[in-house]
Amino acid sequence: MPNPRNLNYVLGAIGNSLIKLGKEWNEKIPLINVIVINKNNSLPGEGISYFIEDRNHFENNSKKEKRRLLNLYLSKVFNYPKWDEVLKALNLKQSKLLNVKKTTKNKNSWETDESPEHERLKIFISKHPEILGIDKNLQSTNIEYTFPSQDAVDILFKTKSSWIGIEVKSHISDIDDILRGLFQCVKYKALIEADQMINNIKPGAEVFLIT
């Protein structure tokens, strides 16, 4: 590529490949290319409109509405369970850089490999929301809040104006675990806002990584 910063062709190739594969599988594969956004407006490039079904609705709306729609697309990306199969079908391998340890969370339970350090920090934060300045208007505290996708965020504080997710990493977490936590925060924000929308709640969420 003469200009490696210009991803128009790359993202277009990804989108077209997923459309082609989706037709072969007779299902819609989420637009994973929407995760690439412009740092100035937090939106994908103009080329993304080509891949959106209701193109005119997306193009002619305000930035705020575009970001709301983008969150819906992101929630589909993060909830899609077959990305490993997509990689295999396209003869691709998972990036070694992000190949961090996978854990499984089940409803009403903690991570199967949860350390005592992680549990202590999680319980401490759940009992002290004032650390984040959210002790006022707090309606509920949920530990291991589970989404319809079966993902679970360590803590979810619900206030009158917002839902605040917390991902906890204790002092024994290594750099790969911290990296995984950062990506989990991105995912949880989309999941929380999707959860709010299906429950007829105006979407509004913040997610913090606490170490």
RAQUIVEN-V600612 format. One record per helix or strand of 3 or more residues. SS is the DSSP state (@ for helix, = for strand). FROM is the first residue (numbers start at 1). TO is the last residue. If there is no record, write none. Layout:
((SS	FROM	TO) (SS	FROM	TO))
This chain:
((@	8	25) (@	32	35) (@	46	51) (@	55	59) (@	63	79) (@	83	89) (@	116	127) (@	129	132) (=	138	146) (=	152	159) (=	163	168) (@	175	198) (=	205	210))
